[in-house]
Structure formats: C-alpha cells, structure tokens
C-alpha cells in the first residue's frame, strides 16, 4: 500500500508564504499573452488540442501535482492511497475547495468527472486514454472516493496529475449546458472564465475565493493579476512585432529563428522546455504501398535525419530526436540515435534489394506501385521546412513526397481514413501507458493509430506496459516498445517537442508549467 501525503507541499508553502507578502503590493493589472493558435475548446475531457491547455491551465487544478523531479504531490487531493496491485485508488479530497460557480468539490463530483470521461456519449479524444481499465468510482463519504480498475493500472497517478483526466469540472455547469460548456468552462483554478471572442481572444479573471494553490508556488491566496487575456496572433512575425512593440506582454512559441535575438536582448525573459510525450514524429502508414514494405520504411529511416531537421527546420533551437515514441524527459526513454544513421547509400541499397526499380521518370516502381508519398500535417514554418528538406533528400533516391497541410479537423479525418503515407504527430504525455492510446490496433480508424496496420506483437507489448506495476519492468517494456516501433519503421523521429515562451521583463513570476512545459502558469505572476 502506497500513500501520497502533502507534507512536502505544506512545508514549502509555509516557507514561501513570506514571498507572497513581500510582493502583495504588486497585485492587479491585466496580462495579454499572444498565442499562435486558438484553442479548439476548453472542455479538456472532450478535446485533444495542446492549445486548449494554454488557457485551461489557469482555470483547472488537478488532484495531484507532478513536480519537475517526478514526484507526485497532493493538491486537490489531501491524500491518495494505492492498494498493492494498483487496482484501487482512494482519493481523500482537500476540504473547502469549490468550483467557480460555488459547487463544492466532493466525492460525488469526483465520480461524476471520471464517469463522464469514459462515457461513450462524451466522445473523449484524449482523457479517456488516461483512464485505462476503469471500472467505477465508489463514493465513501463527502470527501472520500475509491476508484476501481478491472486490472492493475499504475499509470493512474500520472492521469490524475493531468488536467484532462485529473482536473475536475463543475458537474452543475456541465448539466446546465452540456454543449455550451465546451466554450465556457468552470473549474477550481486561480482564474475563472469570462469570455471567448472566437478568432480574437479568451479572457479570464482572478478567482477571489482561491485558497488552494498548487505545491511549489511562491504565495498563498488568490492570484496577483486581475485578468489574463489570451490573444490569438497566428502569424509568427506579427506576434513577435506585437511583443517588441508592447502590444502584448508575452508570447507562446517563439519562432526558432528568433531565439538568438531575444536571448541577447535584456528587455525580455526567455522560458524554454523540452516537453514529455512523443516528440515531433512522422507516423508511417504500413497498410498501403509503398510504405507497407518494411525495406522501404527502413530506407526512409536512413534518409530522414533528426540532426539535419533540427538544424534546417528548427534553426538548432529544438533538439534532435534521439528515440522513437518517447521524449528524453519521459521515464523509460532509451537513446536509439545510432540504430538508423543517416546513410543515403544504404537507403538506396535497401530499395534496390527490395525490388524498387528506378523508372525512366526518376521514380522507383515495384509491382506497379510508384514510390510516391503523401504527407499530411499541420501548417507551420518548422514542419514545412522539415518536409521540404525530406523532399530534397528523397528525390535523388527515386522517391517523391507530396505535402498536404490541413487544419485540425480535416487533418484528423484524413489521418484516420489513412489518406497519408506519413503523418505528423505530436502528443504530450508523461507515462508510457499512454502509448496504447496512440498505437494499439483497437485505435485504427477512429482513434490515434495512424500506422493503420494491425500488429498483434505491438498490441501485446502495449497491453503489458499499461498494467505492469513494477517500475523496472515497466521501463524495460517501454524500451522494447520504442525499439520495436523504430525497427519496424512505424515512426520517423524528427525533433524533441520544445517550447519557447518569451515575456517582457516587466512580467515577473511567469513560468512554464513543470513537466508539461508549454502551458504557462500565471498564479505567481505580477506586473512590475
């Protein structure tokens, strides 16, 4: 039996509360944060866009807090106890927590939220993948709930430290307007939702009743800022100009070519982080020619060079990917950089040996199938440069690449339909159990498995890592999955997913959220 108690958090808050007193006179003001892409929705139990988290991280809290050191620290939960086989988790809630609409956070609310995530009617895109073999939630008393699983599920600690599955939403607000809730959420966090002007801005205001800050913050009580405005400025250059001109106070995702200029400018603070999860990878469709051929897929791995992509596509600001489907910041990551070294000659040899014959028009052919690939991904300067580089490297080998850049709804439909040969994918997750959501055969066609080809060997490994409770055994399984997926040519790693946020020096205490990195956390932030 393992128990997670808030001793560390309580001591830290006691030690740092004086900092809040020292800076309390700085309370007030409005911070405007420029984002490159608007959120899809703010109902995190339904949506999957990483951009949803940027404003939502201010609106919602989680049951546990995952520190940068990998420690799970109680937050909305006062204590979490796990039984010996990780099939039961007892959550004892912190008393006195309320949602922005006044609804109390009690055990019934915990049950409502978990049941809602797994309900097929919710159509959860990501949070449901964090719930594993969920069975039910038992309400013991007002502040105690026991979450039951059909099998061992050690990944649930990570799940309840994630906003999508572990950030409770107001049952009252959801029941009142199930459809409208996606665009007007009600959480327990330091800021509450005010308005969303589509295509322009999302506005939040300070929650005056906030009294349960997360561990490792620098003060107690409500946030300092009166309001936070998330302003959508899609064009990179315009976002940079707005920051330099003082129209905005900070920005999300600095274009990598601008990094050196801001790092050498004393008027700004640069926050950088390598994010957990998949990194930026290209998923290969193994169900149709030419990429249904293992030799062809392995030839691609000898040409798609993470080092060159980091240099050309990301101006050296994002680090080259050294694995396959886990980031270097994930537990269980293994370095596979030497498995398929950049070697166009070896790639040509594999294609020759595999029966891919060069045609008169410079395109290889095998069994009537031409070596022509369709890439499907999001429009961005970094990915466009990356694919143009890949085009130039593959063309001399007799392989052509068509680049199709689509918006989020269209891209997901196209990837699920298998319209691609290679597809862009980035996903943030902290635990290897989530690999099942992305790559298990059960998720072909309707979920996130864009490999499109059932693989019972991979399925077995993914099922095993989800339920393995021993940390060393889980790490070994995660390593096997990473190596197998690379050797099968199911993924082409490019760079580790990186975020670069910039603030004017008048913004004090802005930080990237530990572990998840990209989402800023404005609870301790004030304007000087």
N, C-alpha and C positions, 0 to 999 in steps of 0.2 A: 504494500500500500504506500503510495507516494502522496504527499500533501504539499501544496504550494501556498505559503502564508505570506502576508505583506510586511514582515519585519524589516527587510531591507528598504522597502519603499517608505515606510513610516519614518525610519531613521533619516533617510535622505531628505524627506520633506521637512523634518524638524530642523535639520542643519541648514537648509537653503531658504527657509522662510524669511530670514533676515534680508536676503537679496530682494525679495518682493517688497519689503518695507522700504528699502533704500530707493527703489525705482517707482514706487507707487505714484509719485507726483507726475510721472510721465503718462498716466492713463489718459485715454481719449484719442480722438483723431480717426481718420479713415485711411486705410492702406489699399492701394489699387495694384493688383498683380496681373500682369499681362500673360495670357496663355495662348499657345499656338493652335489649340484645338478645343472647341467647346465640348463639354460633357455630353454623352448620349442621353443619360438620365441620372437621377440621384437616388434611385431605389437600388441599392447595391445588391440586394438579394435577387434581383432580376437581371441587371445589366452585367456587362463584362469589360467595358472600356476602361483602360487605365486612367483615362482623363476624367472619369467620374470621381475618382478618388481625390483629385486635387481639391475641389471644394468640400467634398464629403468628409475628408479627414478632420475638418473643423466642426462638423455637425454631429458626428458619431464618436462614441468611445467604444472600447472593447472590454470583454470580461478579463482577459489577461493582456499584459504588455510584454512584447518581445524586445529585449534590450539588444544593443549592438554586440554585446558579449554572448548572445544566445541564451540568456536567462529569461524564463517565463515568470513575470512578477504580477501578482494580483492587482487589478484595477477596479472595474465594476464588481468583480467577484472579490469578496473578502478572503475566500479560501476555495481552492479546488483540490479535491481528493480523488485519486485514481485507484481502482482496485488492481489486484496483482496481474490480471490478464488483460487489462486495458479495455474491458467491455463495459465498465460503468464509471461515469464521471459525476461526482457530487459537487455541484456548484452552490456555494453559500454566498449570497449577494451582500454587498455593502448596503447597510440600511440608509434610508433617506434620499436615495437617488430618484429623481423624477425626469420624465421626458419634458420637452419644451412646452407641451400642451398641458402639463400638470399631472399626466398619468403616472402613477408610481411604477418604477421598475421592480416588479416582484416575480415570483416563480412562475406565475401564470403567463406573464409577458415572455419569460424565457421559453416556455413551452410553445407559446404562440409563434414565436420567431423561428424556432427550429422546425416545427411542423410546417410552417409556411414555405420554408426553403425547399423541402423535399416534396411538397405537394405538386404533382404534375401541372396543375392549373396555373401555378406561379410562373412556369416556364423559365426557371432559373438557368442562366447561361454559365455561371462560374461558381456561385456559392454552393450549389448542390454538389459539385465535385469535392468540396471540403467536408461534406457530411458523411462520406464513407458509407459503411454498412449500418446506417442509422435505423434504429427500431422505434424508439419512443422516448418521450420525456415524462418523468413522473414528478408530480408536484407533492413535496413532502410537507412543507408549510409555506408561509408567505415569502420567506427569503431563501428557501432551500429547494433545489430541483436536482433530480438524478437523471442523467442522460444515459440511455441504454443503447448498446450496439449489438448486432447479431453475431459479430466476430470481433476479435481483437482489433483495436483501432488506435494505435499510439499517435497518429497524426492529428488527433482532435485538439491537443494542446495548441498546436500551430493554428488550427482552424478557429479557435475562439480568441486568438490574438490577431485575427484578420478582420477588417471591417465588414467584409461581405457576409461572412458566416458568424462572426463574433461580435458585430456591432448591432445591438438591439434597436429596433424601430418601434415606434409607438403603435400598439395594437388599436388604440382608439382612432388614430388618424388614418390608418390603413382601412379599417372597417367603414369609416365615414366616406372615403373616396378612393376606392381601390385603383382606379385608372389615373386619376389626377395626382395620386401620391408620388408617382414617378418623378414629378416635376415640382413637388412641394413637400419635401421630407421632414420628418420630425424625429430627432434623436435626443441624446442626453448630453451632447458635447458643449464646448465653451462658446460656440457661436450657433445662432439659430437662423433658419432660412427666412428671408424677407421677400425676394422677388427674383424672377428669371425672365429677362428680356431676350428671347431667342435670337441667336446670332450676335448678341451685343455683350450682355453681362449677367452675372449671377451675384446677388447682393446678400450678404449675411450681416447680422448684428450681434453684439455681445449678449450672452445669456447672463442676466444679472443674478440669477439664483445658483450659478455654478459653484460647487463646493467639493468636487471630487476629481482634481486634476490627475493626470497620469503620473506614474513614477518618473523620476529623473527630470522634473521640471524645476523652475527656479523661483516660483512663488506659489501662494495658495489663493483661493477665492476666484472671482471672475477674471476673465482675460483683461488686458490693458486696453486694447483697441476698441473703439466704439463700433466700427464697421469694417468689413473686408469686402472689396469688390473684385471679382474675377472677370477681367475684361478680355474678350476674345479679339486677338490680333493675329490672324492666320499667317500673314506674310512675314517671313523671318526678318527681312530688312526693316520693315515698318515697326516691328516690335522692338528692335534694337534702337532705332531712332527715337521711339517714344520714351524709352528708358533714359537715353542720354539727354533728352530734352526736358525730363522731369514730368512728362505726362503720366507716367506710371512709376511706382516705387520699386518694382521688381519684376522679373520675368521668368517664365518657365522655359526650359530647353533652349539655352543659348546655342545658336548655330556654331558648330565646332570650329569653323574658320575664324570666328570672332573671339575665341578663347584667349589667345595671347594678348590681344589688345586690352581686354578687361582685367586680366591678371596683372598687367603692368600699369593699371590706372588706379591710383589711390583713392578715387572717389567712389569705388564700388567694392563690394564683397562678393566673392565667387564661392558658391557651395557646390561641391562635386561628390558623386557617389556612384559606385558600381552596384547595380540592383541584383537581387536574387532572382532566380527563375531560369528561363530557357536561354537568356541572352537573345541576340538577334540571329535567328536561324532561318534557313530556307528548307522547307519540308518538301520532300520529293514524292511525287505520285508514282507508286510502284505497281499500279494496276493497269497501265496502258503504255504502249510503245511511244517513244523509245526507252522511257525510264522504267519499264517493267523488266529490263535487262540488268542483272546485277553488275556485269562487267561495265556497262555504260554508266551506271550510277557511281561505281568506284572510279572510273575515269574522270568524272566530274570533280571528285574529291581531290584529285591530283592537280586540278586547274584552279578551282575556287580557293584562293589563298587568303586566309584571315589577315595575315600580315599586310598584304597589298591592299586589301579592302580597308583596313584600319587607317592606312596611310593616305589612300586616294579618296575613299568615300567619306572618311571622318576626320581628315587632316591630322591624324595622330592623337586626337582628343579622346577618342573612345578606344579602349584596349582590345587587341585582337583576341578572338575566342580561342581558348585552349582545350575545350572539351567537346561535348556534343549536345546534351539537352539539359545540363545544369551549369549555373554560373559558378565562378570561383568562390563566391560568397555563400554558396549553399553547402550545408553539411553533406558529406559523401561525394563531393566533387572530385573527379580524377582528371589529371592532365593527360590528354591524348594527342598533344600537338605533333608528335613525331610519327603518328600512325599513317597519315597520308601527306607526305611532304609535297610541296609544290614541285611538280615534275611533268611538264607537258609531254616530254618524250615518252614517259611511262604511260601517260594517258593515251597517247596515240597507239602505243603497243597494245594496251588493253582493248581499244576499239578494233584494231586490226585482228587480234586473236579472237575477238567476239563476233567476227563476221560482218563488221560495219565497213562497207566498201565505199571509197570516195567516188562520188559521181562526177560527171563532166561539169556540173554547175557548182562544184565545190562543196556539196552537201553529201554527207555519208548516207548510205541506204543499206537496210538489211530486211530481207523478206518483204520488200515493197514498202517498208516504213522508213520515212525520212527522219534524219536526226534534227528535227525542228522542235524547239521547246517553247511553251507559253509560260511566262512568269506572271503571277497575279500578286499584287501587293498594294500598299498604301502609297499615295503620292507624297514624296518628301525629297529634299535635295540630297540627303545622305543615301537613301535607297536608290534613287535614280542614278547617282554617280556609281554606286556599287554595281548595279545591273549593267550599266554601260561598260564598266570595266570587265565584267564577266563576259559580255558580248564580245569584246575585243580579244579576250584570251581564248574563247572557244571557236571563234570564226576560223583561225588557221587550221584547226583540227577537224573542220568539216561539220561543225555544229552551229546552228543558228538559234537565236533567242529572240522571241517577240515579247516586248514589255507591255503589260496591261496594268495600269494604275487606277484603282477604283476607290470609291468611298466605302465606309464601314459596312453598311447594309448590303451593298452589291458585292463587296469582296467576300463576305461570309457566305452568301448564297453560291457564289462561283466556286469557292474552295470546297464547300460541302458537296456540290454537284460533281466535283472532280474535273472542272474545266481547265485546270492547271497541269503543268508538269513539275514546276517548282513554285512554292507559295511562301510568302513572307509570314513569319510568326514571331511574336514576342509575347511572353507571358510572365507575370511576376508571381512567384510562389516561393515559400520558404522550406517546404518539406517535400521529399521525393515521392510521398504518397500521391501527390497531385499529378504525377506523370501518367497515372491511369486515365485521368480525365482527358489528357491530350492524345494518347497514343494507343489506347486499348481498342480492339476491333469493335466493341459494342458502341463506340462513338463515331463510327464511319457513317457519313451521310447526313446525320442530324446533329453531330457534336463537333469536336475539335480535331478529330483524327483525319488529317489531310493526306496521310500515306495512302489511304483508300484501299489497301490490300490487307485482308485478314492475315494475321500471323499468330498462330497458337503458341509458339515458343515465347514470343514477346509478351503475349497476354498472360502467360503463366508467371513470368517474372514480375509483371506489373501488379498482378493479384497478390503475389507473395510479399512485395515490399510494402503494400498497403497495410497488411496485418501483422508484419513482423515486429515484435515488441523489443527484442534485444537490439540495442543501438549499434553494436559492432556488426551483427548480422544484417541489419538494415543498410548500413553503409556498404557492406560487401555486395548486397543485392543491387543497390543503386549504382555501384561501379559496374556490375555486369550489364545492367540496362544501358548505361552510357556507352560502353564499349561495343555491345551488340548493335545498337542503333547506328553507330558510326560505321562499323564494318559492313553492315547491310546497305549502307548508302542511303538510309532513310532521311538523313538530315545533312545539310551543308552548313556548318558553323561559319559565322562571319565575324561579329564582334560581341563582346560582353555588353549588355544593355547598360548604358551610362546616362546619368542626368547631370546637367549643368544649369543651376539656377543662379541668377545674379540679382543683387539688391543694391540700391544706393546706400551710402554709408550713414544716412540719417535713419535708416531702418535698423533697429537694434534687437537682437534676440531672435531673428528669423533663423530657423533651422530646417534641414531636411529631416523627415521622419526617420528615426533609426530603422535599419533593416530594409524597409520598403522604399526609402530613399527619395523617390520622385516627389511624393506628396509633401509640401511644406507644412509646418505645424506652427500656427501663429498665436498660440496661447501665451507664450512669454514675450511676444513681440511688442515693441512700442516705438514711437516716432520721436526722435531726438531733435 
